[in-house]
Amino acid sequence: MNDIYENMSYEQAVDELSRVVSNMERSDATLEELLKLYEEGSRLAVFCAKKLDDAKKRAAEIAGALSAEAEI
């Protein structure tokens, strides 16, 4: 994973991914520009998926802890 995304929030990454997609949809983008944008977008998509996965794991941990407390 590229370090440039390390301090980025999920919301910032989604906004950046949206910008990348908009730039890819430009009719005047060259093939080289499209490839660079595709690479950036792919990295952002992986970053977002990891952030979501981490959030799901954390939510499951919280739910498990609350469930254990309720059984006491």
N, C-alpha and C positions, 0 to 999 in steps of 0.2 A: 504494500500500500504506500502511496506517495505521501510524504510528510506534510505536504502543503494542505492536506485536508485534516490533519491531526487535531487542530484546535477549532475546526468548523462544526457548528451545530448541524443537526439533521435538517432543520428548516433552511439554514443557509445553503446546505448542499443541494436540497431540492430546488431552491431558487436558482442556483448556479446551473444545475442540470437543465432547468427550463430555459435558461439563457442559451445554453449549448444547443439544445434542440431547435430553438428559434433561429440561431445562426446557421444550423445545418439546413433549415428549410429555405434559406435565401436562395434565390435562383441564380445569383451571380457567384456563388462560392466555387472555388476551384477544387479539383480532385484532391490536391494536397491539403487544402484547408479542411475539406470534409474528413479526410483521414485523421488529421490532428484533432478535430472536434469529436470524431467518433471515439478516439482513444481517451480523450478527457471525459466524455460522457460515460464511457464504460467504467472508468475508474470511479467516477462519482456514483454510478449505479451500484457498484460493489460496496462502496463506502456506506451508502444509504441502506443497503440490504443488511450490512453488518450492524449498523446502528439500530435498525428495527429488530434484528435478532437479539441483540443485547438487551433492548427494552423488554422484549417478550420474556426473556430469561429472568430479568429483574422482577417483572410483574408476577411471574410464577413463584418466585422466591417469596415475595411479599404475601401472596395468597396462601402459600404453604405455611408461612409463619403465623398468619392470622388464623388459619384453620387450626393450627396446633394450640394457639392461645385459647381458642373457643372450646377446645376439648378439656381444658384444665378446670 
